[in-house]
Amino acid sequence: MSLEICQSDNKSLAKPALSLALWALLFGFELLCLAFNYKDNQAYTAMQSFYRGTGSFLSLFPAISYQQFHQASLTATGNLAFIWFALWLTTKHEKKFFSVNRWLLSSSDRWFLGVLCLSAFALYVFRLHFSLQDFPISGDEHSFLFQAKLLSQGRLWAPAHPLQEFFNSDWIVNKERIHSIYPPGNAYFLALGESFGAPWIIPPLLGAATLPFLYMIARKAFGQELARFGVCFVSLCPLVVAINGSYFAHAGEMLFLSIFIYSFLKTLEKPKLSWPFLSGIALGIAINIRPQTAGIFSLPFAFWGLRHLIRHPKETSKKIAVFALGLAIPLALLLITNKLQTGHPLRLGYHAYWEAEGGTPTISARFLSSKKNVANRFTRGLGDLAFRIRVLIKHLKYNVFSGLIFLTGIILAFWKRNKYTYLFGSLFVLMIIAYLFLGGNIWQVRYYYEALVCLLLLIPVGLLQLVRLWKKGTQESCFPFLTIFLGAVIAVTLGLNVKRGFSPSSYMLQLRQPYDTVEKAGIKNALIFIRNVKLFYPKWYTRNSPDLSGGVLYVLHLGDRNKELMDFYPQKEYYIYDQGKLERISK
Protein backbone atom coordinates (compact mmCIF):
# COMPACT_ATOMS: atom_id res chain seq x y z
CA MET A 1 0.00 0.00 0.00
CA SER A 2 1.21 3.48 -0.84
CA LEU A 3 1.53 6.17 1.76
CA GLU A 4 -1.34 8.63 1.52
CA ILE A 5 0.46 11.95 1.55
CA CYS A 6 -2.12 14.44 0.35
CA GLN A 7 -5.69 14.98 1.34
CA SER A 8 -8.86 14.57 -0.67
CA ASP A 9 -9.99 18.06 -1.61
CA ASN A 10 -8.55 20.18 -4.46
CA LYS A 11 -7.58 23.82 -4.29
CA SER A 12 -6.11 26.26 -6.80
CA LEU A 13 -2.78 27.92 -6.33
CA ALA A 14 -1.87 31.56 -6.15
CA LYS A 15 -1.84 33.76 -9.24
CA PRO A 16 -0.19 31.83 -12.09
CA ALA A 17 1.18 34.97 -13.73
CA LEU A 18 3.07 35.94 -10.60
CA SER A 19 4.44 32.40 -10.27
CA LEU A 20 5.65 32.42 -13.87
CA ALA A 21 7.23 35.86 -13.52
CA LEU A 22 9.10 34.85 -10.39
CA TRP A 23 10.32 31.68 -12.02
CA ALA A 24 11.47 33.43 -15.19
CA LEU A 25 13.47 35.93 -13.16
CA LEU A 26 14.87 33.80 -10.37
CA PHE A 27 15.35 30.46 -12.06
CA GLY A 28 17.73 32.25 -14.40
CA PHE A 29 19.92 32.91 -11.39
CA GLU A 30 19.70 29.20 -10.58
CA LEU A 31 21.07 28.30 -14.01
CA LEU A 32 23.75 30.97 -13.68
CA CYS A 33 24.86 29.50 -10.36
CA LEU A 34 24.97 26.06 -11.91
CA ALA A 35 27.11 27.28 -14.78
CA PHE A 36 29.47 29.05 -12.38
CA ASN A 37 29.83 26.16 -9.93
CA TYR A 38 30.58 23.59 -12.62
CA LYS A 39 33.26 25.74 -14.18
CA ASP A 40 36.62 23.98 -14.39
CA ASN A 41 39.37 25.42 -12.25
CA GLN A 42 42.13 24.15 -10.03
CA ALA A 43 40.00 24.47 -6.89
CA TYR A 44 37.43 21.94 -8.13
CA THR A 45 38.49 18.52 -9.27
CA ALA A 46 36.66 16.40 -11.82
CA MET A 47 35.12 14.47 -8.95
CA GLN A 48 34.58 17.30 -6.51
CA SER A 49 32.77 19.52 -9.00
CA PHE A 50 29.86 17.11 -8.89
CA TYR A 51 29.23 17.37 -5.17
CA ARG A 52 31.25 20.21 -3.63
CA GLY A 53 30.43 23.12 -5.87
CA THR A 54 26.71 22.71 -6.42
CA GLY A 55 23.86 23.97 -4.32
CA SER A 56 21.22 23.15 -6.87
CA PHE A 57 18.02 21.58 -5.65
CA LEU A 58 18.07 19.75 -8.98
CA SER A 59 21.21 17.93 -7.86
CA LEU A 60 19.36 16.56 -4.81
CA PHE A 61 22.22 17.47 -2.53
CA PRO A 62 23.08 20.76 -0.85
CA ALA A 63 26.32 22.65 -1.24
CA ILE A 64 29.26 21.75 0.91
CA SER A 65 31.72 24.55 0.25
CA TYR A 66 30.51 27.70 -1.45
CA GLN A 67 33.16 30.30 -2.01
CA GLN A 68 30.78 33.22 -1.55
CA PHE A 69 27.65 33.66 0.50
CA HIS A 70 25.53 35.26 -2.25
CA GLN A 71 25.92 32.25 -4.54
CA ALA A 72 24.18 30.02 -2.02
CA SER A 73 21.45 32.61 -1.49
CA LEU A 74 20.74 32.97 -5.21
CA THR A 75 20.69 29.22 -5.69
CA ALA A 76 18.22 28.69 -2.86
CA THR A 77 16.01 31.47 -4.26
CA GLY A 78 16.09 29.82 -7.66
CA ASN A 79 15.06 26.54 -6.06
CA LEU A 80 12.03 28.14 -4.47
CA ALA A 81 11.08 29.81 -7.74
CA PHE A 82 11.34 26.54 -9.61
CA ILE A 83 9.05 24.80 -7.11
CA TRP A 84 6.51 27.62 -7.44
CA PHE A 85 6.59 27.31 -11.21
CA ALA A 86 6.22 23.52 -11.09
CA LEU A 87 3.23 23.80 -8.79
CA TRP A 88 1.57 26.29 -11.11
CA LEU A 89 2.26 24.14 -14.14
CA THR A 90 0.83 21.02 -12.56
CA THR A 91 -2.30 22.90 -11.54
CA LYS A 92 -2.92 24.28 -15.05
CA HIS A 93 -1.80 21.29 -17.13
CA GLU A 94 -2.17 18.39 -14.75
CA LYS A 95 -3.79 16.02 -17.26
CA LYS A 96 -0.93 16.39 -19.76
CA PHE A 97 1.49 14.82 -17.33
CA PHE A 98 -0.53 11.70 -16.65
CA SER A 99 0.62 10.08 -19.89
CA VAL A 100 4.17 10.14 -18.51
CA ASN A 101 2.98 9.03 -15.10
CA ARG A 102 1.02 6.19 -16.67
CA TRP A 103 4.21 4.53 -17.90
CA LEU A 104 6.30 5.52 -14.90
CA LEU A 105 3.77 4.27 -12.36
CA SER A 106 1.80 1.57 -14.20
CA SER A 107 4.40 -0.37 -16.22
CA SER A 108 5.59 -3.71 -14.89
CA ASP A 109 8.52 -3.76 -12.51
CA ARG A 110 10.53 -5.74 -15.06
CA TRP A 111 10.17 -3.08 -17.75
CA PHE A 112 10.64 -0.17 -15.36
CA LEU A 113 13.79 -1.58 -13.77
CA GLY A 114 15.15 -2.77 -17.11
CA VAL A 115 14.92 0.68 -18.68
CA LEU A 116 16.18 2.38 -15.52
CA CYS A 117 19.19 0.09 -15.04
CA LEU A 118 20.24 0.23 -18.69
CA SER A 119 19.91 4.03 -18.76
CA ALA A 120 21.81 4.44 -15.50
CA PHE A 121 24.54 2.04 -16.65
CA ALA A 122 24.99 4.02 -19.88
CA LEU A 123 25.21 7.27 -17.92
CA TYR A 124 27.79 5.90 -15.49
CA VAL A 125 29.87 4.42 -18.32
CA PHE A 126 29.76 7.76 -20.11
CA ARG A 127 31.01 9.47 -16.96
CA LEU A 128 33.94 7.09 -16.39
CA HIS A 129 34.86 5.94 -19.88
CA PHE A 130 34.39 9.21 -21.76
CA SER A 131 34.47 12.05 -19.21
CA LEU A 132 37.37 10.71 -17.17
CA GLN A 133 38.83 8.56 -19.96
CA ASP A 134 39.23 5.59 -17.58
CA PHE A 135 41.82 7.59 -15.65
CA PRO A 136 42.06 7.26 -11.83
CA ILE A 137 41.96 10.89 -10.73
CA SER A 138 42.90 10.24 -7.10
CA GLY A 139 45.47 8.24 -5.19
CA ASP A 140 42.70 6.07 -3.71
CA GLU A 141 41.45 5.01 -7.14
CA HIS A 142 44.99 4.30 -8.32
CA SER A 143 45.51 2.11 -5.27
CA PHE A 144 42.38 0.08 -6.07
CA LEU A 145 43.45 -0.40 -9.69
CA PHE A 146 46.98 -1.31 -8.60
CA GLN A 147 45.58 -4.05 -6.35
CA ALA A 148 43.22 -5.19 -9.10
CA LYS A 149 46.15 -5.67 -11.47
CA LEU A 150 47.91 -7.80 -8.86
CA LEU A 151 44.81 -9.92 -8.30
CA SER A 152 44.27 -10.38 -12.03
CA GLN A 153 47.77 -11.90 -12.10
CA GLY A 154 46.86 -14.25 -9.22
CA ARG A 155 48.90 -12.33 -6.63
CA LEU A 156 48.08 -10.39 -3.47
CA TRP A 157 51.43 -8.58 -3.38
CA ALA A 158 54.59 -8.07 -5.38
CA PRO A 159 58.19 -7.90 -4.11
CA ALA A 160 59.48 -4.40 -3.53
CA HIS A 161 62.18 -2.94 -5.76
CA PRO A 162 65.71 -2.91 -4.25
CA LEU A 163 65.62 0.90 -4.58
CA GLN A 164 62.06 1.17 -3.34
CA GLU A 165 62.27 4.85 -2.37
CA PHE A 166 62.06 5.83 -6.04
CA PHE A 167 58.74 4.02 -6.41
CA ASN A 168 56.80 5.30 -3.39
CA SER A 169 53.20 6.09 -4.22
CA ASP A 170 50.33 7.33 -2.10
CA TRP A 171 48.06 4.70 -0.53
CA ILE A 172 50.29 1.82 -1.65
CA VAL A 173 52.43 -0.12 0.83
CA ASN A 174 56.01 -0.19 -0.43
CA LYS A 175 58.11 -1.98 2.13
CA GLU A 176 59.26 -5.58 1.67
CA ARG A 177 56.02 -6.15 -0.26
CA ILE A 178 54.00 -3.88 -2.52
CA HIS A 179 50.22 -3.86 -2.19
CA SER A 180 47.29 -1.55 -1.59
CA ILE A 181 46.54 -0.19 1.87
CA TYR A 182 42.85 -0.92 1.36
CA PRO A 183 40.89 -4.12 2.02
CA PRO A 184 40.64 -6.31 -1.08
CA GLY A 185 36.87 -6.25 -1.70
CA ASN A 186 36.71 -3.51 -4.32
CA ALA A 187 39.85 -4.77 -6.04
CA TYR A 188 38.36 -8.27 -6.40
CA PHE A 189 35.60 -6.87 -8.61
CA LEU A 190 37.91 -4.54 -10.53
CA ALA A 191 40.20 -7.51 -11.16
CA LEU A 192 37.38 -9.20 -13.10
CA GLY A 193 37.30 -6.23 -15.46
CA GLU A 194 41.09 -6.03 -15.50
CA SER A 195 41.32 -9.62 -16.70
CA PHE A 196 39.24 -8.60 -19.73
CA GLY A 197 41.09 -5.33 -20.18
CA ALA A 198 38.06 -3.25 -19.17
CA PRO A 199 38.08 -2.41 -15.43
CA TRP A 200 36.06 0.72 -16.24
CA ILE A 201 32.95 -1.38 -16.82
CA ILE A 202 32.80 -2.71 -13.23
CA PRO A 203 31.77 0.39 -11.19
CA PRO A 204 28.88 1.25 -13.57
CA LEU A 205 27.72 -2.37 -13.43
CA LEU A 206 27.78 -2.37 -9.62
CA GLY A 207 25.96 0.98 -9.52
CA ALA A 208 23.23 -0.13 -11.93
CA ALA A 209 22.83 -3.46 -10.11
CA THR A 210 22.14 -1.56 -6.87
CA LEU A 211 18.98 0.10 -8.19
CA PRO A 212 16.66 -2.96 -8.17
CA PHE A 213 17.48 -3.66 -4.52
CA LEU A 214 16.96 -0.01 -3.56
CA TYR A 215 13.65 -0.10 -5.42
CA MET A 216 12.46 -3.20 -3.55
CA ILE A 217 13.46 -1.64 -0.22
CA ALA A 218 11.67 1.63 -1.02
CA ARG A 219 8.60 -0.22 -2.36
CA LYS A 220 8.29 -2.07 0.92
CA ALA A 221 8.72 1.17 2.85
CA PHE A 222 6.66 3.68 0.86
CA GLY A 223 4.71 1.86 -1.84
CA GLN A 224 5.34 1.32 -5.54
CA GLU A 225 4.70 4.86 -6.81
CA LEU A 226 6.96 6.71 -4.39
CA ALA A 227 9.58 3.97 -4.70
CA ARG A 228 9.78 4.51 -8.47
CA PHE A 229 10.27 8.24 -8.12
CA GLY A 230 12.77 7.68 -5.32
CA VAL A 231 14.96 5.24 -7.22
CA CYS A 232 14.89 7.52 -10.28
CA PHE A 233 16.15 10.41 -8.16
CA VAL A 234 18.86 8.21 -6.67
CA SER A 235 20.07 7.01 -10.08
CA LEU A 236 20.35 10.58 -11.41
CA CYS A 237 21.80 12.36 -8.37
CA PRO A 238 25.12 13.90 -9.50
CA LEU A 239 26.82 12.49 -6.42
CA VAL A 240 25.65 8.99 -7.37
CA VAL A 241 26.70 9.51 -10.99
CA ALA A 242 30.12 10.69 -9.84
CA ILE A 243 30.68 7.72 -7.53
CA ASN A 244 29.40 5.07 -9.96
CA GLY A 245 31.51 6.69 -12.66
CA SER A 246 34.74 6.33 -10.70
CA TYR A 247 37.00 3.62 -9.29
CA PHE A 248 36.12 4.39 -5.67
CA ALA A 249 34.88 1.51 -3.52
CA HIS A 250 31.50 3.05 -2.70
CA ALA A 251 29.63 1.60 -5.69
CA GLY A 252 30.32 -1.98 -4.61
CA GLU A 253 29.76 -1.11 -0.96
CA MET A 254 26.33 0.32 -1.71
CA LEU A 255 25.34 -2.75 -3.75
CA PHE A 256 26.09 -5.23 -0.99
CA LEU A 257 24.67 -3.05 1.76
CA SER A 258 21.46 -2.83 -0.30
CA ILE A 259 21.41 -6.62 -0.61
CA PHE A 260 22.05 -6.82 3.13
CA ILE A 261 19.13 -4.51 3.95
CA TYR A 262 16.71 -6.26 1.61
CA SER A 263 17.62 -9.77 2.77
CA PHE A 264 17.56 -8.63 6.40
CA LEU A 265 13.99 -7.37 5.98
CA LYS A 266 13.08 -10.66 4.32
CA THR A 267 14.69 -12.51 7.22
CA LEU A 268 12.30 -10.85 9.65
CA GLU A 269 9.30 -11.83 7.53
CA LYS A 270 10.08 -15.25 6.07
CA PRO A 271 10.91 -18.54 7.80
CA LYS A 272 13.37 -19.54 5.06
CA LEU A 273 16.95 -19.69 6.32
CA SER A 274 18.35 -18.69 2.92
CA TRP A 275 17.54 -15.04 3.65
CA PRO A 276 19.69 -14.69 6.83
CA PHE A 277 22.49 -16.58 5.08
CA LEU A 278 22.37 -14.15 2.13
CA SER A 279 22.22 -11.23 4.57
CA GLY A 280 25.38 -12.44 6.33
CA ILE A 281 27.21 -13.03 3.05
CA ALA A 282 26.30 -9.53 1.79
CA LEU A 283 27.40 -7.81 5.00
CA GLY A 284 30.64 -9.80 5.00
CA ILE A 285 31.45 -8.74 1.43
CA ALA A 286 30.66 -5.13 2.40
CA ILE A 287 33.17 -5.46 5.26
CA ASN A 288 35.75 -6.68 2.73
CA ILE A 289 35.14 -3.49 0.73
CA ARG A 290 34.80 -0.78 3.42
CA PRO A 291 34.98 -2.24 6.95
CA GLN A 292 34.23 0.97 8.82
CA THR A 293 31.19 1.87 6.74
CA ALA A 294 29.77 -1.66 6.93
CA GLY A 295 30.23 -1.75 10.70
CA ILE A 296 28.50 1.60 11.20
CA PHE A 297 25.74 0.65 8.78
CA SER A 298 24.95 -2.58 10.61
CA LEU A 299 24.35 -0.97 14.03
CA PRO A 300 20.62 -0.10 13.62
CA PHE A 301 19.98 -3.56 12.20
CA ALA A 302 21.77 -5.17 15.14
CA PHE A 303 19.36 -3.42 17.54
CA TRP A 304 16.45 -4.41 15.29
CA GLY A 305 17.60 -8.04 15.37
CA LEU A 306 18.06 -7.91 19.15
CA ARG A 307 14.49 -6.71 19.51
CA HIS A 308 13.23 -9.68 17.51
CA LEU A 309 15.44 -12.03 19.52
CA ILE A 310 13.79 -10.85 22.73
CA ARG A 311 10.30 -11.25 21.26
CA HIS A 312 10.87 -14.50 19.33
CA PRO A 313 13.94 -16.16 20.89
CA LYS A 314 13.64 -19.65 19.40
CA GLU A 315 13.01 -18.65 15.79
CA THR A 316 15.40 -15.67 15.80
CA SER A 317 18.33 -17.51 17.41
CA LYS A 318 18.30 -20.04 14.56
CA LYS A 319 18.34 -17.22 12.00
CA ILE A 320 21.18 -15.48 13.83
CA ALA A 321 23.25 -18.67 13.69
CA VAL A 322 22.70 -18.96 9.92
CA PHE A 323 23.47 -15.23 9.51
CA ALA A 324 26.73 -15.69 11.45
CA LEU A 325 27.67 -18.60 9.18
CA GLY A 326 27.15 -16.48 6.08
CA LEU A 327 29.10 -13.61 7.64
CA ALA A 328 32.00 -15.87 8.61
CA ILE A 329 32.80 -16.90 5.01
CA PRO A 330 33.82 -13.46 3.63
CA LEU A 331 35.35 -12.52 6.99
CA ALA A 332 37.62 -15.57 6.75
CA LEU A 333 38.64 -14.39 3.28
CA LEU A 334 39.57 -10.98 4.69
CA LEU A 335 41.64 -12.51 7.51
CA ILE A 336 43.48 -14.78 5.09
CA THR A 337 44.23 -11.83 2.82
CA ASN A 338 45.58 -9.81 5.74
CA LYS A 339 47.78 -12.74 6.79
CA LEU A 340 49.25 -13.10 3.31
CA GLN A 341 49.77 -9.37 2.81
CA THR A 342 50.87 -8.06 6.19
CA GLY A 343 51.83 -11.23 8.06
CA HIS A 344 48.97 -11.05 10.60
CA PRO A 345 45.23 -11.70 10.06
CA LEU A 346 44.22 -8.64 12.12
CA ARG A 347 46.86 -6.31 10.69
CA LEU A 348 45.37 -4.17 7.95
CA GLY A 349 47.19 -2.54 5.06
CA TYR A 350 46.62 0.82 6.78
CA HIS A 351 49.01 -0.17 9.55
CA ALA A 352 51.76 -1.34 7.25
CA TYR A 353 51.50 1.84 5.18
CA TRP A 354 51.71 4.30 8.05
CA GLU A 355 54.47 2.38 9.76
CA ALA A 356 56.48 2.54 6.52
CA GLU A 357 55.77 6.28 6.31
CA GLY A 358 57.09 6.78 9.84
CA GLY A 359 53.81 8.34 10.99
CA THR A 360 50.69 7.27 12.80
CA PRO A 361 47.70 5.57 11.22
CA THR A 362 44.30 7.17 10.81
CA ILE A 363 42.21 7.33 13.98
CA SER A 364 40.35 4.15 13.10
CA ALA A 365 43.62 2.31 12.56
CA ARG A 366 45.07 3.70 15.80
CA PHE A 367 42.12 2.28 17.72
CA LEU A 368 43.01 -1.15 16.30
CA SER A 369 46.78 -1.04 16.66
CA SER A 370 47.92 1.54 19.21
CA LYS A 371 49.38 0.27 22.48
CA LYS A 372 48.57 3.51 24.30
CA ASN A 373 45.95 3.44 27.00
CA VAL A 374 42.27 3.86 26.24
CA ALA A 375 42.08 7.31 27.84
CA ASN A 376 44.66 8.76 25.46
CA ARG A 377 42.92 7.29 22.43
CA PHE A 378 39.56 8.64 23.61
CA THR A 379 41.01 12.10 24.27
CA ARG A 380 42.53 12.21 20.80
CA GLY A 381 39.21 11.17 19.27
CA LEU A 382 37.40 13.97 21.14
CA GLY A 383 40.02 16.44 19.93
CA ASP A 384 39.41 15.45 16.33
CA LEU A 385 35.65 15.66 16.86
CA ALA A 386 35.89 19.16 18.35
CA PHE A 387 38.06 20.36 15.47
CA ARG A 388 35.67 19.05 12.82
CA ILE A 389 32.64 20.54 14.55
CA ARG A 390 34.38 23.94 14.55
CA VAL A 391 35.10 23.58 10.83
CA LEU A 392 31.50 22.57 10.17
CA ILE A 393 30.11 25.58 12.07
CA LYS A 394 32.55 27.93 10.36
CA HIS A 395 31.33 26.90 6.91
CA LEU A 396 27.68 26.37 7.80
CA LYS A 397 26.74 29.74 6.29
CA TYR A 398 27.74 28.38 2.87
CA ASN A 399 25.54 25.34 3.28
CA VAL A 400 22.36 26.36 5.07
CA PHE A 401 20.60 28.29 2.28
CA SER A 402 21.33 25.97 -0.61
CA GLY A 403 20.45 22.93 1.51
CA LEU A 404 17.23 24.41 2.85
CA ILE A 405 14.86 22.72 0.43
CA PHE A 406 16.68 19.39 0.57
CA LEU A 407 16.50 19.37 4.35
CA THR A 408 12.88 20.54 4.29
CA GLY A 409 11.95 17.59 2.11
CA ILE A 410 13.72 15.17 4.43
CA ILE A 411 12.17 16.65 7.56
CA LEU A 412 8.69 16.61 6.05
CA ALA A 413 9.16 12.94 5.18
CA PHE A 414 9.46 12.20 8.90
CA TRP A 415 5.98 13.56 9.52
CA LYS A 416 4.56 10.22 8.40
CA ARG A 417 6.25 8.49 11.34
CA ASN A 418 7.23 5.57 9.17
CA LYS A 419 9.82 3.26 10.72
CA TYR A 420 11.83 3.25 7.49
CA THR A 421 12.24 7.02 7.51
CA TYR A 422 13.69 6.75 10.98
CA LEU A 423 15.92 3.88 9.86
CA PHE A 424 17.34 5.85 6.92
CA GLY A 425 17.70 8.97 9.02
CA SER A 426 19.53 7.11 11.78
CA LEU A 427 21.97 5.66 9.23
CA PHE A 428 22.84 9.18 8.07
CA VAL A 429 23.31 10.53 11.60
CA LEU A 430 25.38 7.53 12.67
CA MET A 431 27.61 7.84 9.62
CA ILE A 432 28.37 11.51 10.29
CA ILE A 433 29.04 11.01 14.00
CA ALA A 434 31.18 7.92 13.45
CA TYR A 435 33.36 9.49 10.77
CA LEU A 436 33.88 12.56 12.91
CA PHE A 437 35.55 10.21 15.40
CA LEU A 438 37.13 7.92 12.81
CA GLY A 439 38.92 10.72 10.98
CA GLY A 440 36.75 11.19 7.88
CA ASN A 441 37.40 14.47 6.08
CA ILE A 442 34.50 16.84 6.73
CA TRP A 443 34.58 17.94 3.07
CA GLN A 444 34.52 14.45 1.63
CA VAL A 445 30.81 13.79 1.15
CA ARG A 446 31.66 10.38 -0.25
CA TYR A 447 32.38 9.15 3.29
CA TYR A 448 28.63 9.39 3.91
CA TYR A 449 27.66 8.15 0.46
CA GLU A 450 25.97 4.90 1.49
CA ALA A 451 23.76 6.60 4.07
CA LEU A 452 23.00 9.49 1.70
CA VAL A 453 21.71 7.10 -0.95
CA CYS A 454 19.22 5.69 1.55
CA LEU A 455 18.29 9.22 2.56
CA LEU A 456 17.60 10.18 -1.05
CA LEU A 457 14.85 7.56 -1.19
CA LEU A 458 12.90 9.88 1.13
CA ILE A 459 12.95 12.74 -1.38
CA PRO A 460 9.59 11.97 -3.09
CA VAL A 461 7.92 11.45 0.28
CA GLY A 462 9.17 14.81 1.51
CA LEU A 463 8.36 16.59 -1.75
CA LEU A 464 4.78 15.38 -1.72
CA GLN A 465 4.52 16.66 1.83
CA LEU A 466 5.85 19.96 0.53
CA VAL A 467 3.22 19.98 -2.21
CA ARG A 468 0.58 19.44 0.43
CA LEU A 469 1.41 22.84 1.90
CA TRP A 470 0.45 24.45 -1.42
CA LYS A 471 -1.94 22.13 -3.19
CA LYS A 472 -4.71 20.10 -1.61
CA GLY A 473 -5.59 16.87 -3.37
CA THR A 474 -5.08 13.15 -3.53
CA GLN A 475 -1.64 11.61 -3.64
CA GLU A 476 -2.19 10.79 -7.31
CA SER A 477 -2.86 14.44 -8.15
CA CYS A 478 0.53 15.35 -6.64
CA PHE A 479 2.51 13.01 -8.92
CA PRO A 480 2.62 15.45 -11.89
CA PHE A 481 4.69 17.77 -9.70
CA LEU A 482 7.21 14.98 -9.14
CA THR A 483 7.20 14.30 -12.89
CA ILE A 484 8.24 17.88 -13.63
CA PHE A 485 10.88 17.73 -10.94
CA LEU A 486 12.20 14.41 -12.25
CA GLY A 487 12.35 15.85 -15.78
CA ALA A 488 14.43 18.77 -14.51
CA VAL A 489 16.80 16.38 -12.72
CA ILE A 490 17.20 14.35 -15.92
CA ALA A 491 17.89 17.46 -17.99
CA VAL A 492 20.47 18.90 -15.58
CA THR A 493 22.24 15.58 -14.97
CA LEU A 494 22.48 14.69 -18.65
CA GLY A 495 23.49 18.23 -19.59
CA LEU A 496 26.33 18.35 -17.08
CA ASN A 497 27.61 14.87 -17.96
CA VAL A 498 27.43 15.39 -21.72
CA LYS A 499 29.33 18.65 -21.33
CA ARG A 500 32.04 16.92 -19.33
CA GLY A 501 32.07 13.97 -21.70
CA PHE A 502 33.17 16.09 -24.62
CA SER A 503 35.21 18.53 -22.56
CA PRO A 504 37.31 16.74 -19.90
CA SER A 505 38.12 18.79 -16.83
CA SER A 506 41.29 20.82 -16.64
CA TYR A 507 42.12 19.05 -13.38
CA MET A 508 42.17 15.63 -15.05
CA LEU A 509 44.21 16.99 -17.97
CA GLN A 510 46.80 18.30 -15.52
CA LEU A 511 46.99 14.93 -13.77
CA ARG A 512 47.57 13.25 -17.13
CA GLN A 513 50.13 15.81 -18.26
CA PRO A 514 53.29 13.87 -17.34
CA TYR A 515 52.10 10.78 -19.22
CA ASP A 516 50.77 12.70 -22.20
CA THR A 517 54.02 14.69 -22.46
CA VAL A 518 56.09 11.50 -22.55
CA GLU A 519 53.77 9.90 -25.09
CA LYS A 520 53.87 12.91 -27.41
CA ALA A 521 57.65 12.92 -27.25
CA GLY A 522 57.67 9.32 -28.53
CA ILE A 523 59.73 8.03 -25.59
CA LYS A 524 59.66 4.23 -25.37
CA ASN A 525 62.43 3.15 -22.99
CA ALA A 526 63.29 5.59 -20.20
CA LEU A 527 63.24 6.57 -16.56
CA ILE A 528 61.13 9.68 -16.00
CA PHE A 529 62.15 11.45 -12.79
CA ILE A 530 59.18 13.49 -11.51
CA ARG A 531 60.46 16.65 -9.81
CA ASN A 532 57.64 19.21 -9.52
CA VAL A 533 53.95 19.28 -10.38
CA LYS A 534 51.28 21.96 -10.08
CA LEU A 535 48.63 20.27 -7.98
CA PHE A 536 50.09 17.59 -5.75
CA TYR A 537 53.42 16.20 -4.73
CA PRO A 538 55.07 13.75 -7.14
CA LYS A 539 54.01 10.54 -5.38
CA TRP A 540 50.62 10.90 -7.06
CA TYR A 541 52.26 10.37 -10.42
CA THR A 542 54.27 7.20 -9.95
CA ARG A 543 51.61 4.97 -11.51
CA ASN A 544 53.66 2.05 -12.75
CA SER A 545 52.56 -1.56 -13.11
CA PRO A 546 52.95 -3.77 -9.98
CA ASP A 547 55.93 -5.67 -11.44
CA LEU A 548 57.53 -2.45 -12.77
CA SER A 549 57.50 -3.81 -16.29
CA GLY A 550 57.27 -1.66 -19.39
CA GLY A 551 59.69 0.52 -21.25
CA VAL A 552 58.86 3.75 -19.41
CA LEU A 553 59.00 3.96 -15.59
CA TYR A 554 57.85 7.05 -13.66
CA VAL A 555 59.96 7.51 -10.54
CA LEU A 556 60.55 10.11 -7.85
CA HIS A 557 63.31 12.67 -8.26
CA LEU A 558 65.66 12.14 -5.30
CA GLY A 559 68.46 14.49 -6.29
CA ASP A 560 71.94 13.02 -6.11
CA ARG A 561 70.53 9.55 -5.49
CA ASN A 562 69.10 9.44 -9.03
CA LYS A 563 72.42 7.98 -10.22
CA GLU A 564 71.75 4.81 -8.17
CA LEU A 565 68.62 4.08 -10.20
CA MET A 566 70.36 4.98 -13.47
CA ASP A 567 73.04 2.40 -12.68
CA PHE A 568 70.31 -0.14 -11.99
CA TYR A 569 68.79 0.49 -15.47
CA PRO A 570 71.86 1.15 -17.67
CA GLN A 571 70.00 0.46 -20.94
CA LYS A 572 67.39 3.18 -20.50
CA GLU A 573 67.28 6.87 -21.35
CA TYR A 574 66.86 9.37 -18.52
CA TYR A 575 64.58 12.43 -18.28
CA ILE A 576 63.46 14.88 -15.63
CA TYR A 577 59.84 16.02 -15.76
CA ASP A 578 59.24 19.44 -14.24
CA GLN A 579 56.05 21.50 -14.68
CA GLY A 580 55.12 20.13 -18.07
CA LYS A 581 58.67 20.08 -19.48
CA LEU A 582 60.98 17.13 -20.20
CA GLU A 583 64.75 17.51 -19.88
CA ARG A 584 67.10 14.80 -21.16
CA ILE A 585 69.87 14.00 -18.68
CA SER A 586 72.81 11.63 -18.51
CA LYS A 587 74.62 9.85 -15.71
Salt bridges, closest charged atoms under 4 A:
ASP40 OD1 - ARG500 NH1 2.91
GLU94 OE1 - LYS471 NZ 3.61
ASP109 OD2 - ARG219 NH1 2.44
ASP109 OD1 - ARG228 NH2 2.59
ASP134 OD1 - HIS129 ND1 2.77
ASP140 OD2 - ARG446 NH2 3.58
GLU165 OE1 - ARG561 NH2 3.71
ASP170 OD1 - LYS539 NZ 3.66
GLU269 OE2 - LYS220 NZ 1.82
GLU315 OE2 - LYS319 NZ 3.12
GLU355 OE1 - ARG347 NH2 2.35
GLU357 OE1 - LYS539 NZ 3.34
ASP384 OD2 - ARG388 NH2 3.96
GLU450 OE2 - HIS250 ND1 2.98
ASP516 OD2 - ARG512 NE 3.78
GLU564 OE2 - ARG561 NE 3.09
ASP567 OD2 - LYS563 NZ 3.35
ASP567 OD1 - LYS587 NZ 3.60
GLU573 OE2 - ARG584 NH2 3.88
ASP578 OD2 - ARG531 NE 3.12
